[in-house]
Amino acid sequence: MCKSHVLSVASAKAPFEKTTIERRALRPDDIQIDIQFSGICHSDIHTAFGEWGETIFPLVPGHEIAGVVEAVGSAVTKFAVGDRVGVGCFVDSCGECEYCLQGEEQFCTKGVVSTYNSLDYDGQPTHGGYSQKIVVTERFVVRIPDNLGLDVASPLLCAGITTYSPLKRWNAGPGKKVAIVGMGGLGHLAVQYAHALGAEVTVLSQSMSKQEEALAFGADHYYATSNPDTFKQLASSFDLILNTVSANLNVNAYLSLLRVDGTLVNVGAPSEPDSYHAFSLIMQRRSLAGSLVGGIRETQEMLNFSAEHGIKPQIERINADQVDEAYQRVLRSDVRYRFVIDMSTL
């Protein structure tokens, strides 16, 4: 076993403390990673604040992990010491069910093991990437291309695949009109992916304050949703709307922006339920959908695509003693656009 310094919280909304945990001894198919950067995801905040059901405390969040292979088990074949690697939202699955065999481990029928706030198949709680080291089975490790910095690569392990996966599944591409709701940590990546896939991209944001940035990321159009004329002007315009915000929206209003057979896909997860009228779907054969992340194969595809097209998040690097402050800044929307923790400062 190896010891690792970590940042953990003892209870809901408690401040982070520097503590020490033991990572498991290497199994034959395990990889030990020296974590260099860990992104802060809004999911980390929801979990640390106890807002998404039961939380296993003490909690070490973090599922946007980038680092370097430090040691490998005897049966590892894909990676070697010194390789640049990443770990995302999950660290194990059964590997045998229909979804695992399709490369969609996130839907494992046995229950996928999350990177943190989960129990592994031995019943031990998992601890995430706000840590110096992590030990993960080889199947759940991805390779970070050489032309992607480890710091900018880390948010791609959640924010990147969360937006890339639905855009690919709902065929964003040439001839398609795609709207991105929100220009935050998820939205600014979604704009880049939709643009690189060849779609005509419109950003729908509450105000006009981020118009210049959205256009720089590849958006073709930008509208403020606080202006009621926006919904009249854009009625029945889009083939696909990707909602990246975690606040409750007027779902009926956004459904009205879809063409016949258009789809509104939610990747943001508000804490309160949304509501809509069935006729908003029925009259134009529209669809309302959701998307989680992607499997390991698609995550590697996303990283390679990002490297090929120069897609990366805009980040603010912080030290380990700034995480509490960073959480509060995320809640105030005071970040452009993702925080990344430099784990060498832990």
C-alpha positions as CSV (number, residue, x, y, z in Angstrom):
1,M,0.0,0.0,0.0
2,C,1.1,3.6,-0.5
3,K,0.2,6.6,1.5
4,S,-1.0,9.8,-0.1
5,H,-1.7,13.3,1.1
6,V,-5.2,14.4,0.2
7,L,-7.7,17.2,0.7
8,S,-10.8,15.9,2.4
9,V,-13.9,17.3,4.1
10,A,-15.2,15.7,7.3
11,S,-18.9,16.7,6.8
12,A,-21.2,18.6,4.6
13,K,-19.9,22.1,3.9
14,A,-17.0,21.6,6.2
15,P,-13.7,23.3,5.1
16,F,-11.0,21.2,3.4
17,E,-8.3,19.7,5.5
18,K,-5.0,18.1,4.5
19,T,-5.0,14.5,5.6
20,T,-3.4,11.2,4.7
21,I,-5.0,8.1,3.3
22,E,-3.7,4.7,2.1
23,R,-4.2,3.6,-1.4
24,R,-4.5,-0.1,-2.1
25,A,-1.4,-2.2,-3.0
26,L,-1.0,-2.7,-6.7
27,R,-3.0,-5.6,-8.2
28,P,-1.7,-7.2,-11.4
29,D,-4.0,-5.0,-13.6
30,D,-3.5,-1.8,-11.5
31,I,-1.7,1.5,-12.3
32,Q,-0.4,3.9,-9.7
33,I,-0.6,7.5,-10.8
34,D,1.3,10.5,-9.5
35,I,-1.5,13.1,-9.8
36,Q,-0.3,16.4,-11.1
37,F,-3.5,18.3,-11.7
38,S,-7.1,17.8,-10.6
39,G,-10.0,19.8,-12.0
40,I,-12.8,21.2,-9.8
41,C,-16.2,20.1,-11.2
42,H,-19.6,21.5,-9.9
43,S,-20.4,17.8,-9.0
44,D,-17.6,18.0,-6.5
45,I,-19.3,20.9,-4.8
46,H,-22.8,19.3,-4.8
47,T,-21.3,16.2,-3.2
48,A,-19.1,18.0,-0.7
49,F,-22.1,20.1,0.4
50,G,-24.3,17.0,0.7
51,E,-26.8,18.2,-1.9
52,W,-27.0,15.0,-4.0
53,G,-28.2,12.4,-1.5
54,E,-26.0,10.5,0.9
55,T,-22.4,11.4,1.0
56,I,-19.6,9.1,2.4
57,F,-17.5,11.2,4.7
58,P,-14.7,11.9,5.0
59,L,-14.8,12.7,1.4
60,V,-11.9,13.3,-1.1
61,P,-13.5,14.7,-4.3
62,G,-12.1,14.9,-7.8
63,H,-12.8,13.1,-11.0
64,E,-10.8,15.2,-13.4
65,I,-7.4,13.6,-12.8
66,A,-4.2,14.1,-14.9
67,G,-0.8,12.8,-14.0
68,V,2.0,10.4,-14.8
69,V,2.3,6.7,-14.3
70,E,4.4,5.9,-11.3
71,A,4.1,2.1,-11.1
72,V,2.3,-0.7,-12.9
73,G,1.0,-4.1,-12.0
74,S,2.5,-7.3,-13.4
75,A,-0.3,-7.8,-16.0
76,V,-0.5,-4.2,-17.3
77,T,0.1,-4.0,-21.0
78,K,-1.2,-0.6,-22.2
79,F,0.8,1.7,-20.0
80,A,4.4,2.1,-18.8
81,V,6.0,4.2,-16.1
82,G,6.3,7.8,-17.2
83,D,3.2,7.8,-19.5
84,R,0.9,10.8,-19.3
85,V,-2.5,9.6,-18.3
86,G,-5.9,10.6,-17.0
87,V,-8.8,9.2,-14.9
88,G,-12.4,10.4,-15.1
89,C,-15.6,9.8,-13.3
90,F,-15.4,6.1,-12.9
91,V,-12.7,3.6,-11.7
92,D,-14.3,0.2,-12.2
93,S,-17.2,-1.8,-13.7
94,C,-18.1,-5.4,-14.1
95,G,-16.6,-5.6,-17.6
96,E,-19.1,-8.3,-18.6
97,C,-22.6,-6.9,-19.0
98,E,-24.0,-5.7,-22.3
99,Y,-23.1,-2.1,-21.7
100,C,-19.5,-2.7,-20.5
101,L,-19.0,-4.9,-23.6
102,Q,-20.3,-2.0,-25.8
103,G,-17.8,0.4,-24.2
104,E,-20.4,2.2,-22.2
105,E,-19.2,1.3,-18.7
106,Q,-21.1,4.2,-17.2
107,F,-24.3,2.1,-17.6
108,C,-22.8,-1.1,-16.0
109,T,-25.7,-3.2,-14.8
110,K,-23.7,-4.3,-11.7
111,G,-23.2,-0.7,-10.9
112,V,-20.2,1.4,-12.0
113,V,-17.8,2.4,-9.3
114,S,-17.4,6.1,-9.2
115,T,-14.0,7.7,-8.6
116,Y,-15.2,9.1,-5.3
117,N,-18.2,8.9,-2.9
118,S,-18.7,5.3,-4.0
119,L,-18.0,1.8,-2.7
120,D,-15.7,-0.4,-4.7
121,Y,-16.5,-4.1,-5.3
122,D,-14.7,-5.0,-2.1
123,G,-16.9,-2.6,-0.2
124,Q,-14.3,0.1,0.5
125,P,-15.0,3.8,-0.1
126,T,-13.4,5.4,-3.1
127,H,-11.4,8.6,-2.8
128,G,-10.9,11.0,-5.7
129,G,-8.3,13.2,-7.3
130,Y,-7.7,15.9,-4.7
131,S,-4.8,13.7,-3.8
132,Q,-1.1,13.1,-4.6
133,K,-1.6,9.5,-5.8
134,I,-4.3,7.2,-7.0
135,V,-4.4,3.5,-7.9
136,V,-6.8,2.5,-10.7
137,T,-7.4,-0.6,-12.7
138,E,-5.8,-0.3,-16.2
139,R,-9.2,-0.4,-18.0
140,F,-10.2,2.9,-16.6
141,V,-7.1,4.9,-17.4
142,V,-6.8,6.9,-20.6
143,R,-3.8,8.3,-22.4
144,I,-3.3,12.1,-22.6
145,P,-1.9,13.1,-26.0
146,D,1.5,14.8,-25.9
147,N,0.2,18.1,-27.3
148,L,-2.3,18.5,-24.5
149,G,-1.0,20.0,-21.3
150,L,-1.8,18.0,-18.2
151,D,-3.4,21.0,-16.6
152,V,-5.8,21.7,-19.5
153,A,-6.4,18.0,-20.0
154,S,-7.8,17.4,-16.5
155,P,-11.2,19.2,-17.0
156,L,-11.7,17.2,-20.2
157,L,-12.0,14.0,-18.1
158,C,-15.5,15.2,-17.0
159,A,-16.5,18.5,-18.6
160,G,-15.0,17.4,-22.0
161,I,-16.7,14.0,-22.3
162,T,-19.9,15.3,-20.8
163,T,-20.3,17.7,-23.7
164,Y,-18.6,15.7,-26.5
165,S,-20.6,12.6,-26.0
166,P,-24.2,14.0,-26.5
167,L,-23.0,16.1,-29.5
168,K,-21.7,13.0,-31.2
169,R,-24.7,10.9,-30.2
170,W,-27.2,13.4,-31.6
171,N,-25.2,13.9,-34.7
172,A,-24.0,17.5,-34.4
173,G,-22.3,18.2,-37.6
174,P,-22.5,19.9,-41.0
175,G,-26.0,21.0,-41.9
176,K,-27.1,20.9,-38.2
177,K,-28.1,23.9,-36.2
178,V,-27.0,23.5,-32.6
179,A,-27.7,25.7,-29.6
180,I,-25.6,25.6,-26.4
181,V,-27.4,26.9,-23.3
182,G,-25.0,28.4,-20.9
183,M,-21.4,29.7,-21.4
184,G,-19.8,28.2,-18.3
185,G,-17.4,25.4,-17.6
186,L,-19.4,23.0,-19.7
187,G,-20.7,25.4,-22.2
188,H,-17.5,26.9,-23.4
189,L,-16.2,23.4,-24.3
190,A,-19.5,22.4,-25.9
191,V,-19.2,25.4,-28.2
192,Q,-15.7,24.3,-29.3
193,Y,-16.8,20.7,-29.9
194,A,-19.9,21.6,-31.9
195,H,-17.9,24.0,-34.0
196,A,-15.2,21.5,-34.7
197,L,-17.8,18.9,-35.6
198,G,-19.1,21.3,-38.3
199,A,-22.4,22.4,-36.8
200,E,-23.8,26.0,-37.0
201,V,-23.5,27.0,-33.3
202,T,-25.6,29.4,-31.4
203,V,-25.0,30.3,-27.7
204,L,-28.0,31.1,-25.5
205,S,-26.8,32.8,-22.4
206,Q,-28.7,34.9,-19.8
207,S,-26.9,38.1,-20.7
208,M,-24.7,39.5,-23.5
209,S,-21.7,39.7,-21.3
210,K,-19.9,36.6,-22.8
211,Q,-20.7,37.3,-26.5
212,E,-17.1,38.1,-27.5
213,E,-15.7,35.0,-25.7
214,A,-18.3,32.7,-27.2
215,L,-17.6,33.9,-30.7
216,A,-13.8,33.4,-30.1
217,F,-14.5,29.8,-29.0
218,G,-16.3,29.2,-32.4
219,A,-19.9,30.2,-31.9
220,D,-21.6,31.6,-35.0
221,H,-24.4,33.4,-33.1
222,Y,-25.2,34.6,-29.6
223,Y,-28.4,35.6,-28.0
224,A,-29.5,36.7,-24.5
225,T,-32.3,34.6,-23.0
226,S,-33.2,37.4,-20.7
227,N,-34.6,39.1,-23.8
228,P,-38.1,37.7,-24.4
229,D,-37.7,38.5,-28.1
230,T,-35.0,35.9,-28.3
231,F,-37.6,33.0,-28.0
232,K,-39.8,34.6,-30.6
233,Q,-37.0,35.2,-33.0
234,L,-35.5,31.7,-32.7
235,A,-38.7,29.7,-32.6
236,S,-38.4,26.3,-34.4
237,S,-34.8,27.0,-35.3
238,F,-32.6,24.2,-33.9
239,D,-32.0,20.5,-34.5
240,L,-30.3,20.1,-31.2
241,I,-30.1,22.1,-28.0
242,L,-27.5,21.1,-25.4
243,N,-28.4,22.5,-21.9
244,T,-25.3,22.8,-19.8
245,V,-26.6,24.8,-16.9
246,S,-27.5,23.5,-13.4
247,A,-30.3,26.0,-12.8
248,N,-34.0,25.3,-13.5
249,L,-35.1,26.6,-16.9
250,N,-38.5,27.2,-18.5
251,V,-38.4,23.9,-20.3
252,N,-41.4,24.7,-22.5
253,A,-39.7,27.9,-23.8
254,Y,-36.6,26.1,-24.8
255,L,-38.6,23.2,-26.4
256,S,-40.2,25.9,-28.6
257,L,-36.9,26.6,-30.1
258,L,-36.6,23.1,-31.6
259,R,-37.5,22.1,-35.2
260,V,-39.6,19.1,-35.9
261,D,-37.8,16.1,-34.5
262,G,-35.4,18.3,-32.6
263,T,-34.0,17.3,-29.2
264,L,-33.3,19.1,-26.0
265,V,-30.5,17.3,-24.2
266,N,-29.7,18.0,-20.5
267,V,-26.3,17.6,-19.1
268,G,-26.7,20.2,-16.3
269,A,-28.3,18.8,-13.2
270,P,-30.4,21.2,-11.2
271,S,-31.2,20.2,-7.6
272,E,-34.9,20.8,-8.0
273,P,-37.2,19.0,-10.6
274,D,-38.0,20.7,-13.9
275,S,-41.5,20.6,-15.4
276,Y,-42.9,20.9,-18.9
277,H,-46.1,20.4,-20.8
278,A,-46.6,17.3,-23.0
279,F,-47.9,19.4,-25.9
280,S,-44.5,21.1,-26.1
281,L,-43.2,17.7,-27.3
282,I,-46.2,16.2,-29.0
283,M,-47.0,19.0,-31.5
284,Q,-43.6,19.0,-33.2
285,R,-42.5,15.5,-32.4
286,R,-39.7,16.9,-30.2
287,S,-37.7,15.0,-27.7
288,L,-36.4,15.8,-24.2
289,A,-33.3,13.8,-23.3
290,G,-30.4,13.5,-20.9
291,S,-26.8,12.4,-21.1
292,L,-24.3,11.4,-18.5
293,V,-20.7,11.1,-19.7
294,G,-19.2,8.6,-22.1
295,G,-17.4,5.3,-21.7
296,I,-13.7,4.8,-21.6
297,R,-13.3,4.2,-25.4
298,E,-15.3,7.4,-26.2
299,T,-13.3,9.4,-23.5
300,Q,-10.1,8.4,-25.3
301,E,-11.7,9.4,-28.6
302,M,-12.6,12.8,-27.1
303,L,-9.1,13.4,-25.9
304,N,-7.6,12.6,-29.3
305,F,-10.2,14.8,-31.0
306,S,-9.4,17.7,-28.6
307,A,-5.7,17.4,-29.3
308,E,-6.3,17.2,-33.1
309,H,-8.6,20.3,-33.1
310,G,-6.8,22.4,-30.5
311,I,-9.8,22.2,-28.1
312,K,-9.0,23.0,-24.5
313,P,-10.7,24.5,-21.5
314,Q,-9.8,28.0,-20.3
315,I,-8.5,27.4,-16.8
316,E,-7.4,29.1,-13.7
317,R,-4.7,27.2,-11.8
318,I,-4.9,27.3,-8.0
319,N,-3.0,25.9,-5.1
320,A,-4.3,23.3,-2.7
321,D,-5.0,25.8,0.0
322,Q,-7.3,27.8,-2.3
323,V,-10.0,25.1,-2.9
324,D,-12.5,26.4,-0.3
325,E,-12.3,29.9,-1.9
326,A,-12.6,28.4,-5.4
327,Y,-15.8,26.6,-4.4
328,Q,-17.4,29.9,-3.4
329,R,-16.2,31.5,-6.6
330,V,-17.8,28.7,-8.6
331,L,-21.1,29.4,-6.8
332,R,-20.7,33.1,-7.7
333,S,-19.9,32.2,-11.3
334,D,-16.6,34.0,-10.7
335,V,-14.3,31.8,-12.9
336,R,-13.3,31.7,-16.6
337,Y,-14.0,28.8,-16.9
338,R,-12.6,25.9,-14.9
339,F,-10.5,25.7,-11.7
340,V,-7.6,23.3,-11.8
341,I,-5.7,22.4,-8.6
342,D,-1.9,22.1,-8.9
343,M,-1.4,19.0,-6.7
344,S,2.3,19.6,-6.3
345,T,1.2,22.3,-3.8
346,L,-0.5,19.8,-1.5
